[in-house]
Amino acid sequence: MNFYFAPMESITMYPLRNIHKDMFAGSVSKYYSPFVTAVKSKHFKNREKNDILPVHNTPFFEGQDTPLVVQIMSGNSETFLWAAKEIAQLSYKEINLNLGCPASTVVNRHKGAGLLSDPDYLDSMLSEIFEAKDNMQELKDIDISIKTRLGITDESESARLMEIYAKYPISELTVHARVKDDFYKNAPRLDAFCNSIKRYRECGGKALICYNGNIFSQKDYDDTMAFIKKEGIEDEVSSMMLGRGILENPALARELTGGEALSASELKDYLTRLYAGYEEYIPEDRNVIFKLLEHWAFIHTHFENCDKYLKAIRKARSKGEYLAAVRNIFASCNFI
């Protein structure tokens, strides 16, 4: 089983990706950038462009043993193809179309999971993308993959979506086992996931299959695989995408491949390196700290009875205050 590091807006930026790849080399087979938005004016936001520049992602371009995939957020074929061409010129080999983001600001613009509400339009958009790709020298050797949900409000919508995806030569299909209205709540719809993959194969779909949804621990992985095996599609699922789980436990992929569990000293080193990485491009201590607090929202689960110490981290406004608060939580709380 391959494990992928999911794209998460504003969090999985290049400092995190580079540091994680260096510290947990070999456990993650593929990393994804947060989406870059393809807009009518045909330009990327500076923050998005900087995040995918090869100069900021040298660990992924030196030897290219672990690929970095750029995800595109687009609501039509024209802007997607423009963005894909720009990204291909940066020497990326795979581009992912985001059809899963459930945020209302995205969905209301008919992007992300919003495209799932109009299957006919989505079919037409994909047709235009793949027809144009075959005639564009810059995109001829680029893989196009898709990350999707099972539908908008009801999992039964997935049957039509799988029929559409099966028509096109996508390289990999990542299915988040929820509908848009689930957001990130409720248990993953494993039964619907399995049925959707069966439907995709019945329709002739040949893409690799990646599962996404609530893998936080070895037990989550084992239970999910047991269900998939019971449904007879274990040979169809070649990878799993880890999102919130790998933010909570940076060593999750390593553990799932039989490696050592995360240690306190390892997590401390990880956080120290993250601070230094963010410090290079984020101005002012408080802004760096705000960025680190996004990580603490997940990793605080490693510390027992830590509320008082976590509060001090959240209240820190200078580098000195933050580092002192971090030292205190490691020194005073039981690491689990």
N, C-alpha and C positions, 0 to 999 in steps of 0.2 A: 504494500500500500504506500502510495506517495502522499506526502502532506504539503499543503500550500499555505502560505501566509496571506490571508485575505486583505483586500483593500478596505481601509476604513478612513473615511474623510477626516482630514486634519491631523490624524494620529500616526498613521503608518508612512510618515514622510522619510526622506532619504537618510537622516541621521539614525533613525530607528532601524531601518532596513540594513544599513551598512554595519551597524554595531551588532545587530542580531545575527547576521550572516557570519560575522567574524567569531562571535562567541559560541554559536551553536551550529557550526559548520557541519553540513552533511545531513542534518535532521530534516531540513525543509528543502523540498525539491524545486519549489518555484515561489517567487514573491510577486505581489501585485502592487502597483502604485495606486493611491487614491485617484478617483476619476479626474481626468482633465475634461473641461467642458468645451464642446464644439459649438460655437455660436455663429450667427449669420455674418457678423463682421469679420469672421475668419482670423481671429487672433486668440492666443491663449493668455490667461491672466499671468502676470509675472511670477507669482507664487507657484502656479501650476507648471509653468515652463521650467523654472529653476529646479523643481523637484525631479524632473525627468532628464535633465541634461546629463550626458555621459560623464562629464567632469565631476559631477556630484554623486555619481554612482559607480565609481571605478571598481569596487569589488565585483560588480556584475559584468564588467567589460574586460577585465583582466583574466583571460582564460575561459570566461563564459561557462563555467561548470554548472552554475545555477542561474537559470534565466530570470530576468525581471520583465514582467508584462505590464504594459501601460493600458489602463482602462479608459475608455472614452464614454462620455455622457453626451448623447446626441438624440435629437428628435426627428431627424430626417437623413436621407442618404447623402445629400450634398455636403452638409457640414461634417458628417462622419468621414466621408472620403477625403475631404480636405485635411481633417485632423490626422487621419491614418497616414496620408502621404507625408505630412510634416514629421510624424513620429518615425516612420520608416527611414527618413533621411537621417535620423539620429542613430541608426543601426540597430533598432529593435527588431526582433524576429516574430513577435506575436503581439496582437492587439485584441483587447477584450471589450465587447459591447455590454454596457451596463443596462440590464433589463430588470434589475431587482431592487433598486433603491426605493424605499417606501415613503420617503419624506414628502410632505405635502407641497413644499416649495419646488420639488422636482416633478412630482406626479402631475401637478396642476399645469405644468408647462409641457405636458405630453412627452416626458422623458422618463428614463429609469423604468420602474414598474408601471408608470402611467401608460406606456406603450402596450401593455398587456390588455388594456381595456378595449383595444381596437385591433383584433387579430388580422383583419383584412388589410388594414394600413400597415401593420408590422410585416405581413407577408410581402406586400409591395415594396416596402423599404429594404428588406433583406434581398429581394430579387434585384433591385437596382444596385445595391452594394456589391453583390457577387458578380453580376454581369459587368459592372464597371471595373471591378478588381482584375478580371481576366484580361482587360484591355489597357491596364495601367502598368507600365514597366516597373514603377516604384513599388507596386504592391503585389507583383506576381509571385514572389517567394515569401510573402508575409502570411502567417497563419492568423485567421480571425476566429476567435472563440466567443462564447456567450455565457453570461451569468444571468440566470433568470429565477423567478419565483414560479409557484404553481398556478398563479392567477391573481385576480384582484380581490374578490370576496369569497369565492368558492373553489375548492380544489378540483371540481369537475371541469373547470375551464382549462385544466392542463392538457386534456386530450387534444383539443384543437391546437394548442400551442405546440405540442410535440409533433403533430402532423406538419406544421409549418417548419419547425426546425429541421425535421428530417429531409426536407426538400433541398437543403443547402449544404455545401461542403465545409461546414464549420469544423474546426480542429478539435475542440473540446467543449462540452456542455456541462456547466456547473449549475446544479439545481439546488436552490435554497428551499428546504422542505417546509415552506410556509407560503401563505398568500399575502398579498400586500397589506390587507387589513389586520393581519396578525402583528405587523411590525416585527418586533423581536420577542414578543410575548407568547405564551402558551407553548405546549410541547410541539416539537417538529411533527409534521404529518407524514410519518414514515410509510404508512400504507399508501397514501397518495403519491409519495415519492416513488415507491416501487412500481406502482401502476403506471406512472408517467414514463418511467424508463422502459417498461415492457411495451407501452404504446409507441414510444420513439423507435424502438428496434423493429416492431411490427411494421412500421411505416418505412423502414429501410434506412433509418438514421445510423450513420457509421462513426460518429464522433466519439472520442473518449468521454467517459462519464465521471464527474466529480460530485461528491455529496457535500452539502454545506448545511450546518444547523446543530447548535448546542453540543459540540464536543468540548467538554471542559476537563475530562478525566479519563483514565483508563477504563473505568466502568462505563462511562458514556460511550466510549468507542466500542467496547465489547458488546454492550446491549444493542447498539445500532447495527453492528455487523451481524449479530445473531438474528435480528429481525430481517435484515437484507438477505441473509443466507436462507432463512425460513421461506422467504418469498422466491427463492431460486434465482436471484440475480447477482450473487456475490461475484461472479466472474465478469460482470458488466461494469462494476464500480472499481475504477483503478486508482482513485485519489480521493482525499478528503480535504476540504478547505477549512482552516482554523481561523477564527476571528477573535471574538471576545475571550475565548479560552486561552489563546496563546498570548494575549495581552495580560491576562491574569497570571499565567504561568509561562514565562518565556521558554522554559525547557520542555513544554508539553509534547512537541513533536519528537524530541529525543526520547522522552519517557515512553511514548507510544511505539517507538521502534526498539524498545528493550534497553535503552540507556539509563543513565543515572538520573535520579530525581534532582530537582533544583535545590541548591544549598543556600543558606543565608549569605555566605560570603560571595557566592556567585551573583545573587540578586543585588547585593550591595555594589559590587563592581559594575554590574549592568546599569544601575541607576547613576553611578558616578560618571560613567562614560556617556550616558544619555545627556546628563547636564552639560558636560563639556561639548557634546555635539550640537545641542541646541544653542548653546552660548555663542557659537561661532557665527550664527546668522540671525538670531533673535535679539533685538536691542533691549537693554534694561533687565536687571535681575528679576523684577516682578513678572515680566512677560515670560521669561524662561521658566519661572516657578509655576505660572499658570499652565504652561505646556506640560510640565512634569505632573501637575495635579490630574491631568487627564489619565496618566498612567496609574497614579495612586488610586484612582477610582476603581481600578481593577485589582491591583496587587496588594491592597491593604488586607485582602482575605488571607494572606500568609501569616498574619500576626494576630495572636489571641489577646483579647482584652486591651485593645490598642486605642480606644476612642480618644483618650486624653492626649496621647502622643500624635495621633493622626490630626487632631484639631490644631496642634502646634505647627504641623507641617502646612496645613491649610492657611494658617494665619501668617506664615512667614512672608516677608516682603523684601528681604535682602538675601544675598547668597549665603552670608554667614548664618543668618537665622535659619534658613532652610537646611543647610548642611548639619547644623547642630541638632535640629529637630529629627533629621533622618538618623543621625548617630544614636539619639536617645531611643527611637523606636526599635532599632536593632539591638540595643543594649538592654532594654527593659522589657520587651515583649517576647513571649514564646513564639518561635518560628515554626510554622506548620506547613 
